């Protein structure tokens, strides 16, 4: 089973194509991807309520193949919890939560982040948090919150970006942290180093589509010098277990 655990739909604020969900499905078929988990750009950049509602409508068209993250905003924690409870009910195609500290201009290791984290843990929903190298989006903040919320499961989106060693360190510190590999830093070495230090079990495949062509980050995984069995785990088996998806599809 191949799962892309980090992708997007919707129009962005810079000049790139707006990929439709139908075009995404065509791309998935070409690459042999069974499931893609997306957030919507409208929710990330403008309005979480409107963006999550638009995404809910899209997910209805592609049951089981395109799944969703409920996007939250660290500036509006109470409203974010309402959104989480609305969509994470097991019936609407949403399987996790998306947090973007940089776009929210607020760190995750704050009171607001703690409120969202506790709700996600209660709802048993993994949280995909955008992480990169600046102080507002460091993997260290995610590790700090994970230590305070025992049932919380966190996915480090981009595994820290160019600071991916910080992502590995955070995953070392907490066994409820997974690392998702997509980034502008297409470095197979970070996959190899992660497998060497923490093992393959908590690495997830992601492409950052539609911001990148998905082949760009799939190639990063195929080029990594690791056991083929570990590639299968990263390509989808790990995500299937984390999100509770069916595991009976062949790779």
LOMILO-981883 format. One record per residue (C-alpha): residue number from 1; chain; residue in three letters; x, y negated, z. Coordinates in Angstrom, 2 decimals. Each point is the difference from the previous one (the first is absolute). Layout:
REM residues N
<r nr="NUM" kette="A" rest="ala" c1="X" c2="Y" c3="Z"/>
...
END
This chain:
REM residues 251
<r nr="1" kette="A" rest="unk" c1="0.00" c2="0.00" c3="0.00"/>
<r nr="2" kette="A" rest="unk" c1="1.37" c2="-3.40" c3="-0.98"/>
<r nr="3" kette="A" rest="unk" c1="-1.14" c2="-3.03" c3="1.97"/>
<r nr="4" kette="A" rest="unk" c1="0.90" c2="-3.63" c3="-0.52"/>
<r nr="5" kette="A" rest="unk" c1="-0.42" c2="-1.44" c3="3.49"/>
<r nr="6" kette="A" rest="unk" c1="0.61" c2="-3.67" c3="-0.85"/>
<r nr="7" kette="A" rest="unk" c1="-1.67" c2="-1.71" c3="-2.94"/>
<r nr="8" kette="A" rest="unk" c1="-2.28" c2="-2.95" c3="-0.77"/>
<r nr="9" kette="A" rest="unk" c1="-2.89" c2="-1.09" c3="-2.16"/>
<r nr="10" kette="A" rest="unk" c1="-1.14" c2="-3.52" c3="-0.82"/>
<r nr="11" kette="A" rest="unk" c1="1.39" c2="-3.23" c3="-1.43"/>
<r nr="12" kette="A" rest="unk" c1="3.21" c2="-1.48" c3="1.41"/>
<r nr="13" kette="A" rest="unk" c1="1.08" c2="-3.63" c3="0.19"/>
<r nr="14" kette="A" rest="unk" c1="2.80" c2="0.45" c3="-2.52"/>
<r nr="15" kette="A" rest="unk" c1="-0.22" c2="0.93" c3="-3.69"/>
<r nr="16" kette="A" rest="unk" c1="-0.20" c2="3.79" c3="-0.19"/>
<r nr="17" kette="A" rest="unk" c1="-2.70" c2="2.22" c3="-1.46"/>
<r nr="18" kette="A" rest="unk" c1="-3.01" c2="0.74" c3="2.15"/>
<r nr="19" kette="A" rest="unk" c1="-0.22" c2="3.77" c3="-0.21"/>
<r nr="20" kette="A" rest="unk" c1="-3.52" c2="1.41" c3="0.16"/>
<r nr="21" kette="A" rest="unk" c1="-0.79" c2="3.07" c3="2.06"/>
<r nr="22" kette="A" rest="unk" c1="-0.69" c2="1.84" c3="-3.26"/>
<r nr="23" kette="A" rest="unk" c1="3.47" c2="-0.87" c3="-1.29"/>
<r nr="24" kette="A" rest="unk" c1="1.45" c2="1.11" c3="3.33"/>
<r nr="25" kette="A" rest="unk" c1="-1.70" c2="3.37" c3="-0.42"/>
<r nr="26" kette="A" rest="unk" c1="1.51" c2="0.32" c3="-3.49"/>
<r nr="27" kette="A" rest="unk" c1="3.45" c2="-0.71" c3="1.43"/>
<r nr="28" kette="A" rest="unk" c1="-0.57" c2="2.52" c3="2.79"/>
<r nr="29" kette="A" rest="unk" c1="-0.94" c2="2.68" c3="-2.51"/>
<r nr="30" kette="A" rest="unk" c1="3.14" c2="-0.63" c3="-2.04"/>
<r nr="31" kette="A" rest="unk" c1="2.20" c2="0.30" c3="3.11"/>
<r nr="32" kette="A" rest="unk" c1="-1.86" c2="2.93" c3="1.55"/>
<r nr="33" kette="A" rest="unk" c1="-1.09" c2="-2.07" c3="3.02"/>
<r nr="34" kette="A" rest="unk" c1="-3.03" c2="1.42" c3="1.81"/>
<r nr="35" kette="A" rest="unk" c1="-0.75" c2="-2.84" c3="2.43"/>
<r nr="36" kette="A" rest="unk" c1="0.93" c2="-3.69" c3="0.21"/>
<r nr="37" kette="A" rest="unk" c1="-0.71" c2="-2.01" c3="3.15"/>
<r nr="38" kette="A" rest="unk" c1="-0.51" c2="-3.71" c3="-0.70"/>
<r nr="39" kette="A" rest="unk" c1="-0.69" c2="-3.35" c3="1.60"/>
<r nr="40" kette="A" rest="unk" c1="-1.57" c2="-2.90" c3="-1.88"/>
<r nr="41" kette="A" rest="unk" c1="1.90" c2="-3.19" c3="-0.78"/>
<r nr="42" kette="A" rest="unk" c1="-3.04" c2="-2.14" c3="0.80"/>
<r nr="43" kette="A" rest="unk" c1="-0.01" c2="1.31" c3="3.57"/>
<r nr="44" kette="A" rest="unk" c1="3.76" c2="-0.42" c3="0.36"/>
<r nr="45" kette="A" rest="unk" c1="0.24" c2="-3.55" c3="-1.32"/>
<r nr="46" kette="A" rest="unk" c1="-3.36" c2="-1.63" c3="0.66"/>
<r nr="47" kette="A" rest="unk" c1="-2.94" c2="1.59" c3="1.82"/>
<r nr="48" kette="A" rest="unk" c1="0.03" c2="3.39" c3="1.70"/>
<r nr="49" kette="A" rest="unk" c1="-3.78" c2="0.35" c3="0.07"/>
<r nr="50" kette="A" rest="unk" c1="-0.50" c2="-0.77" c3="-3.68"/>
<r nr="51" kette="A" rest="unk" c1="3.05" c2="1.98" c3="-1.09"/>
<r nr="52" kette="A" rest="unk" c1="-0.91" c2="3.10" c3="1.99"/>
<r nr="53" kette="A" rest="unk" c1="-3.53" c2="-0.11" c3="-1.38"/>
<r nr="54" kette="A" rest="unk" c1="1.29" c2="-0.24" c3="-3.59"/>
<r nr="55" kette="A" rest="unk" c1="2.28" c2="2.97" c3="0.67"/>
<r nr="56" kette="A" rest="unk" c1="-2.86" c2="2.02" c3="1.50"/>
<r nr="57" kette="A" rest="unk" c1="-1.91" c2="-0.39" c3="-3.26"/>
<r nr="58" kette="A" rest="unk" c1="3.02" c2="1.16" c3="-2.00"/>
<r nr="59" kette="A" rest="unk" c1="0.57" c2="3.04" c3="2.21"/>
<r nr="60" kette="A" rest="unk" c1="-3.56" c2="1.17" c3="-0.64"/>
<r nr="61" kette="A" rest="unk" c1="0.95" c2="0.46" c3="-3.67"/>
<r nr="62" kette="A" rest="unk" c1="2.96" c2="2.27" c3="0.74"/>
<r nr="63" kette="A" rest="unk" c1="-0.89" c2="2.22" c3="2.96"/>
<r nr="64" kette="A" rest="unk" c1="2.95" c2="2.01" c3="1.25"/>
<r nr="65" kette="A" rest="unk" c1="2.53" c2="-1.33" c3="-2.51"/>
<r nr="66" kette="A" rest="unk" c1="0.28" c2="-3.68" c3="0.94"/>
<r nr="67" kette="A" rest="unk" c1="-0.24" c2="-0.59" c3="3.75"/>
<r nr="68" kette="A" rest="unk" c1="0.26" c2="-3.22" c3="1.94"/>
<r nr="69" kette="A" rest="unk" c1="1.65" c2="-1.90" c3="2.81"/>
<r nr="70" kette="A" rest="unk" c1="-2.14" c2="-2.40" c3="2.00"/>
<r nr="71" kette="A" rest="unk" c1="1.99" c2="-3.23" c3="-0.16"/>
<r nr="72" kette="A" rest="unk" c1="0.16" c2="-1.97" c3="3.25"/>
<r nr="73" kette="A" rest="unk" c1="1.36" c2="-3.44" c3="0.87"/>
<r nr="74" kette="A" rest="unk" c1="2.14" c2="-0.61" c3="3.07"/>
<r nr="75" kette="A" rest="unk" c1="-1.47" c2="-3.50" c3="0.34"/>
<r nr="76" kette="A" rest="unk" c1="-3.50" c2="1.43" c3="0.42"/>
<r nr="77" kette="A" rest="unk" c1="0.32" c2="3.10" c3="2.19"/>
<r nr="78" kette="A" rest="unk" c1="-3.62" c2="0.20" c3="1.14"/>
<r nr="79" kette="A" rest="unk" c1="-1.33" c2="-0.34" c3="-3.54"/>
<r nr="80" kette="A" rest="unk" c1="2.58" c2="2.56" c3="-1.11"/>
<r nr="81" kette="A" rest="unk" c1="-1.26" c2="2.54" c3="2.53"/>
<r nr="82" kette="A" rest="unk" c1="-3.55" c2="-0.52" c3="-1.29"/>
<r nr="83" kette="A" rest="unk" c1="1.24" c2="0.76" c3="-3.53"/>
<r nr="84" kette="A" rest="unk" c1="1.80" c2="3.12" c3="1.20"/>
<r nr="85" kette="A" rest="unk" c1="-3.07" c2="1.34" c3="1.77"/>
<r nr="86" kette="A" rest="unk" c1="-2.16" c2="-0.79" c3="-3.03"/>
<r nr="87" kette="A" rest="unk" c1="2.07" c2="1.95" c3="-2.52"/>
<r nr="88" kette="A" rest="unk" c1="1.90" c2="2.67" c3="1.93"/>
<r nr="89" kette="A" rest="unk" c1="-3.04" c2="2.16" c3="0.52"/>
<r nr="90" kette="A" rest="unk" c1="1.04" c2="2.95" c3="-2.14"/>
<r nr="91" kette="A" rest="unk" c1="-2.53" c2="-0.64" c3="-2.77"/>
<r nr="92" kette="A" rest="unk" c1="1.25" c2="-2.91" c3="-2.11"/>
<r nr="93" kette="A" rest="unk" c1="3.40" c2="1.08" c3="-1.25"/>
<r nr="94" kette="A" rest="unk" c1="2.11" c2="-2.00" c3="2.45"/>
<r nr="95" kette="A" rest="unk" c1="2.68" c2="1.99" c3="1.79"/>
<r nr="96" kette="A" rest="unk" c1="2.32" c2="-2.58" c3="1.62"/>
<r nr="97" kette="A" rest="unk" c1="0.75" c2="-3.60" c3="0.88"/>
<r nr="98" kette="A" rest="unk" c1="2.23" c2="-2.50" c3="-1.83"/>
<r nr="99" kette="A" rest="unk" c1="1.87" c2="-2.80" c3="1.84"/>
<r nr="100" kette="A" rest="unk" c1="2.17" c2="-2.59" c3="-1.74"/>
<r nr="101" kette="A" rest="unk" c1="1.81" c2="-2.15" c3="2.58"/>
<r nr="102" kette="A" rest="unk" c1="1.76" c2="-2.14" c3="-2.61"/>
<r nr="103" kette="A" rest="unk" c1="-3.21" c2="-1.02" c3="-1.77"/>
<r nr="104" kette="A" rest="unk" c1="-1.67" c2="-0.57" c3="3.39"/>
<r nr="105" kette="A" rest="unk" c1="3.02" c2="-1.97" c3="1.25"/>
<r nr="106" kette="A" rest="unk" c1="-0.19" c2="1.88" c3="3.31"/>
<r nr="107" kette="A" rest="unk" c1="2.04" c2="2.81" c3="1.50"/>
<r nr="108" kette="A" rest="unk" c1="-1.55" c2="3.37" c3="0.80"/>
<r nr="109" kette="A" rest="unk" c1="1.45" c2="0.18" c3="3.52"/>
<r nr="110" kette="A" rest="unk" c1="-2.45" c2="-2.63" c3="1.27"/>
<r nr="111" kette="A" rest="unk" c1="-3.25" c2="0.02" c3="1.95"/>
<r nr="112" kette="A" rest="unk" c1="-1.87" c2="-0.02" c3="-3.31"/>
<r nr="113" kette="A" rest="unk" c1="1.99" c2="2.92" c3="-1.32"/>
<r nr="114" kette="A" rest="unk" c1="-0.62" c2="1.95" c3="3.19"/>
<r nr="115" kette="A" rest="unk" c1="-3.78" c2="-0.47" c3="-0.34"/>
<r nr="116" kette="A" rest="unk" c1="0.08" c2="1.36" c3="-3.56"/>
<r nr="117" kette="A" rest="unk" c1="2.38" c2="2.82" c3="0.94"/>
<r nr="118" kette="A" rest="unk" c1="-2.19" c2="1.18" c3="2.88"/>
<r nr="119" kette="A" rest="unk" c1="-3.08" c2="0.03" c3="-2.24"/>
<r nr="120" kette="A" rest="unk" c1="1.85" c2="1.95" c3="-2.68"/>
<r nr="121" kette="A" rest="unk" c1="1.14" c2="2.55" c3="2.55"/>
<r nr="122" kette="A" rest="unk" c1="-3.55" c2="0.37" c3="1.32"/>
<r nr="123" kette="A" rest="unk" c1="-1.26" c2="0.53" c3="-3.56"/>
<r nr="124" kette="A" rest="unk" c1="2.86" c2="2.46" c3="-0.72"/>
<r nr="125" kette="A" rest="unk" c1="1.04" c2="-2.05" c3="-3.05"/>
<r nr="126" kette="A" rest="unk" c1="3.63" c2="-0.31" c3="-1.14"/>
<r nr="127" kette="A" rest="unk" c1="1.20" c2="-3.58" c3="-0.35"/>
<r nr="128" kette="A" rest="unk" c1="2.06" c2="-0.96" c3="-3.05"/>
<r nr="129" kette="A" rest="unk" c1="1.98" c2="-3.08" c3="0.99"/>
<r nr="130" kette="A" rest="unk" c1="2.03" c2="-2.01" c3="-2.48"/>
<r nr="131" kette="A" rest="unk" c1="3.60" c2="-0.10" c3="1.23"/>
<r nr="132" kette="A" rest="unk" c1="3.05" c2="-1.73" c3="-1.39"/>
<r nr="133" kette="A" rest="unk" c1="3.06" c2="-1.74" c3="1.38"/>
<r nr="134" kette="A" rest="unk" c1="-1.24" c2="-3.32" c3="1.36"/>
<r nr="135" kette="A" rest="unk" c1="-0.84" c2="-0.54" c3="3.65"/>
<r nr="136" kette="A" rest="unk" c1="-3.73" c2="-0.17" c3="-0.68"/>
<r nr="137" kette="A" rest="unk" c1="-0.16" c2="3.41" c3="-1.73"/>
<r nr="138" kette="A" rest="unk" c1="2.70" c2="2.14" c3="1.61"/>
<r nr="139" kette="A" rest="unk" c1="-0.51" c2="3.75" c3="0.61"/>
<r nr="140" kette="A" rest="unk" c1="1.11" c2="-0.68" c3="3.58"/>
<r nr="141" kette="A" rest="unk" c1="-3.33" c2="-1.73" c3="0.69"/>
<r nr="142" kette="A" rest="unk" c1="-1.91" c2="3.09" c3="-1.11"/>
<r nr="143" kette="A" rest="unk" c1="2.08" c2="2.21" c3="2.29"/>
<r nr="144" kette="A" rest="unk" c1="-0.68" c2="-2.35" c3="2.93"/>
<r nr="145" kette="A" rest="unk" c1="-3.76" c2="0.27" c3="-0.53"/>
<r nr="146" kette="A" rest="unk" c1="0.13" c2="3.77" c3="-0.47"/>
<r nr="147" kette="A" rest="unk" c1="1.69" c2="0.39" c3="3.36"/>
<r nr="148" kette="A" rest="unk" c1="-2.87" c2="-1.88" c3="1.69"/>
<r nr="149" kette="A" rest="unk" c1="-2.86" c2="1.76" c3="-1.80"/>
<r nr="150" kette="A" rest="unk" c1="0.62" c2="3.74" c3="0.47"/>
<r nr="151" kette="A" rest="unk" c1="-2.48" c2="1.33" c3="-2.60"/>
<r nr="152" kette="A" rest="unk" c1="0.93" c2="-2.46" c3="-2.73"/>
<r nr="153" kette="A" rest="unk" c1="1.41" c2="1.32" c3="-3.29"/>
<r nr="154" kette="A" rest="unk" c1="1.95" c2="-2.53" c3="-2.06"/>
<r nr="155" kette="A" rest="unk" c1="1.25" c2="0.08" c3="-3.58"/>
<r nr="156" kette="A" rest="unk" c1="2.87" c2="-2.38" c3="-0.72"/>
<r nr="157" kette="A" rest="unk" c1="-0.87" c2="-1.35" c3="-3.44"/>
<r nr="158" kette="A" rest="unk" c1="3.25" c2="-0.36" c3="-1.98"/>
<r nr="159" kette="A" rest="unk" c1="1.77" c2="1.54" c3="3.05"/>
<r nr="160" kette="A" rest="unk" c1="1.53" c2="-3.44" c3="0.66"/>
<r nr="161" kette="A" rest="unk" c1="0.90" c2="-0.87" c3="-3.59"/>
<r nr="162" kette="A" rest="unk" c1="3.65" c2="-0.96" c3="-0.33"/>
<r nr="163" kette="A" rest="unk" c1="0.23" c2="0.56" c3="3.78"/>
<r nr="164" kette="A" rest="unk" c1="-1.03" c2="3.65" c3="-0.32"/>
<r nr="165" kette="A" rest="unk" c1="2.50" c2="1.03" c3="2.66"/>
<r nr="166" kette="A" rest="unk" c1="-2.26" c2="-1.85" c3="2.47"/>
<r nr="167" kette="A" rest="unk" c1="-2.88" c2="2.16" c3="-1.21"/>
<r nr="168" kette="A" rest="unk" c1="1.97" c2="3.16" c3="0.64"/>
<r nr="169" kette="A" rest="unk" c1="0.90" c2="-1.23" c3="3.47"/>
<r nr="170" kette="A" rest="unk" c1="-3.65" c2="-0.76" c3="0.79"/>
<r nr="171" kette="A" rest="unk" c1="-1.01" c2="3.51" c3="-1.12"/>
<r nr="172" kette="A" rest="unk" c1="2.77" c2="1.45" c3="2.15"/>
<r nr="173" kette="A" rest="unk" c1="-1.39" c2="-1.83" c3="3.02"/>
<r nr="174" kette="A" rest="unk" c1="-3.60" c2="1.17" c3="-0.47"/>
<r nr="175" kette="A" rest="unk" c1="-1.30" c2="3.23" c3="-1.53"/>
<r nr="176" kette="A" rest="unk" c1="-3.30" c2="-1.71" c3="-0.89"/>
<r nr="177" kette="A" rest="unk" c1="1.68" c2="-2.16" c3="-2.63"/>
<r nr="178" kette="A" rest="unk" c1="0.08" c2="1.03" c3="-3.65"/>
<r nr="179" kette="A" rest="unk" c1="2.05" c2="-1.72" c3="-2.71"/>
<r nr="180" kette="A" rest="unk" c1="-1.38" c2="-0.80" c3="-3.46"/>
<r nr="181" kette="A" rest="unk" c1="2.73" c2="-0.39" c3="-2.59"/>
<r nr="182" kette="A" rest="unk" c1="-1.15" c2="-2.51" c3="-2.66"/>
<r nr="183" kette="A" rest="unk" c1="1.94" c2="-3.23" c3="-0.35"/>
<r nr="184" kette="A" rest="unk" c1="1.74" c2="-2.38" c3="-2.35"/>
<r nr="185" kette="A" rest="unk" c1="3.06" c2="1.75" c3="1.47"/>
<r nr="186" kette="A" rest="unk" c1="-0.17" c2="3.19" c3="-2.04"/>
<r nr="187" kette="A" rest="unk" c1="2.65" c2="1.98" c3="1.87"/>
<r nr="188" kette="A" rest="unk" c1="-0.12" c2="3.81" c3="0.11"/>
<r nr="189" kette="A" rest="unk" c1="2.66" c2="-0.24" c3="2.72"/>
<r nr="190" kette="A" rest="unk" c1="-2.58" c2="-1.22" c3="2.51"/>
<r nr="191" kette="A" rest="unk" c1="-2.03" c2="3.18" c3="-0.58"/>
<r nr="192" kette="A" rest="unk" c1="3.08" c2="2.17" c3="0.36"/>
<r nr="193" kette="A" rest="unk" c1="1.04" c2="-1.80" c3="3.20"/>
<r nr="194" kette="A" rest="unk" c1="-3.50" c2="0.24" c3="1.47"/>
<r nr="195" kette="A" rest="unk" c1="-0.16" c2="3.73" c3="-0.62"/>
<r nr="196" kette="A" rest="unk" c1="3.43" c2="0.44" c3="1.55"/>
<r nr="197" kette="A" rest="unk" c1="-0.84" c2="-1.97" c3="3.16"/>
<r nr="198" kette="A" rest="unk" c1="-3.68" c2="0.69" c3="0.73"/>
<r nr="199" kette="A" rest="unk" c1="-0.88" c2="2.77" c3="-2.46"/>
<r nr="200" kette="A" rest="unk" c1="-2.46" c2="-0.05" c3="-2.93"/>
<r nr="201" kette="A" rest="unk" c1="-3.23" c2="0.33" c3="2.00"/>
<r nr="202" kette="A" rest="unk" c1="-0.67" c2="-3.71" c3="0.52"/>
<r nr="203" kette="A" rest="unk" c1="0.80" c2="-1.39" c3="-3.42"/>
<r nr="204" kette="A" rest="unk" c1="-2.84" c2="-1.00" c3="-2.33"/>
<r nr="205" kette="A" rest="unk" c1="-0.12" c2="-0.80" c3="-3.69"/>
<r nr="206" kette="A" rest="unk" c1="-1.26" c2="-3.43" c3="-1.06"/>
<r nr="207" kette="A" rest="unk" c1="0.29" c2="-2.04" c3="-3.18"/>
<r nr="208" kette="A" rest="unk" c1="-1.25" c2="-3.53" c3="0.85"/>
<r nr="209" kette="A" rest="unk" c1="-2.06" c2="0.25" c3="-3.18"/>
<r nr="210" kette="A" rest="unk" c1="-1.38" c2="-2.25" c3="-1.47"/>
<r nr="211" kette="A" rest="unk" c1="2.93" c2="-2.28" c3="0.89"/>
<r nr="212" kette="A" rest="unk" c1="2.40" c2="2.54" c3="-1.53"/>
<r nr="213" kette="A" rest="unk" c1="-0.34" c2="2.65" c3="-2.63"/>
<r nr="214" kette="A" rest="unk" c1="-0.48" c2="3.17" c3="2.07"/>
<r nr="215" kette="A" rest="unk" c1="2.75" c2="1.81" c3="-1.93"/>
<r nr="216" kette="A" rest="unk" c1="2.55" c2="-2.35" c3="1.58"/>
<r nr="217" kette="A" rest="unk" c1="-0.39" c2="1.38" c3="3.51"/>
<r nr="218" kette="A" rest="unk" c1="-0.87" c2="3.58" c3="-1.01"/>
<r nr="219" kette="A" rest="unk" c1="3.39" c2="-0.01" c3="-1.71"/>
<r nr="220" kette="A" rest="unk" c1="1.61" c2="-0.98" c3="3.28"/>
<r nr="221" kette="A" rest="unk" c1="-1.30" c2="3.19" c3="1.56"/>
<r nr="222" kette="A" rest="unk" c1="0.93" c2="2.25" c3="-2.92"/>
<r nr="223" kette="A" rest="unk" c1="3.54" c2="-1.43" c3="-0.05"/>
<r nr="224" kette="A" rest="unk" c1="0.59" c2="0.63" c3="3.71"/>
<r nr="225" kette="A" rest="unk" c1="2.50" c2="2.78" c3="0.74"/>
<r nr="226" kette="A" rest="unk" c1="-2.17" c2="2.02" c3="2.38"/>
<r nr="227" kette="A" rest="unk" c1="-1.54" c2="3.47" c3="0.09"/>
<r nr="228" kette="A" rest="unk" c1="-2.87" c2="0.39" c3="-2.54"/>
<r nr="229" kette="A" rest="unk" c1="-2.21" c2="1.24" c3="2.83"/>
<r nr="230" kette="A" rest="unk" c1="0.59" c2="-3.28" c3="1.81"/>
<r nr="231" kette="A" rest="unk" c1="-0.95" c2="-1.91" c3="-3.14"/>
<r nr="232" kette="A" rest="unk" c1="-3.33" c2="1.86" c3="-0.03"/>
<r nr="233" kette="A" rest="unk" c1="-0.58" c2="-1.02" c3="3.61"/>
<r nr="234" kette="A" rest="unk" c1="0.74" c2="-3.66" c3="-0.72"/>
<r nr="235" kette="A" rest="unk" c1="-1.96" c2="0.03" c3="-3.26"/>
<r nr="236" kette="A" rest="unk" c1="-3.24" c2="0.87" c3="1.72"/>
<r nr="237" kette="A" rest="unk" c1="-0.05" c2="2.76" c3="2.60"/>
<r nr="238" kette="A" rest="unk" c1="0.99" c2="-2.34" c3="2.84"/>
<r nr="239" kette="A" rest="unk" c1="-2.69" c2="-2.51" c3="-0.92"/>
<r nr="240" kette="A" rest="unk" c1="-2.59" c2="2.75" c3="-0.32"/>
<r nr="241" kette="A" rest="unk" c1="0.69" c2="0.97" c3="3.60"/>
<r nr="242" kette="A" rest="unk" c1="0.11" c2="-3.58" c3="1.29"/>
<r nr="243" kette="A" rest="unk" c1="-3.29" c2="-1.03" c3="-1.62"/>
<r nr="244" kette="A" rest="unk" c1="-1.75" c2="3.35" c3="0.40"/>
<r nr="245" kette="A" rest="unk" c1="-0.41" c2="0.53" c3="-3.75"/>
<r nr="246" kette="A" rest="unk" c1="-0.56" c2="3.34" c3="-1.68"/>
<r nr="247" kette="A" rest="unk" c1="3.15" c2="2.01" c3="-0.63"/>
<r nr="248" kette="A" rest="unk" c1="-1.14" c2="2.60" c3="-2.46"/>
<r nr="249" kette="A" rest="unk" c1="1.04" c2="-1.82" c3="-3.19"/>
<r nr="250" kette="A" rest="unk" c1="3.19" c2="1.17" c3="-1.69"/>
<r nr="251" kette="A" rest="unk" c1="2.94" c2="-2.33" c3="-0.33"/>
END
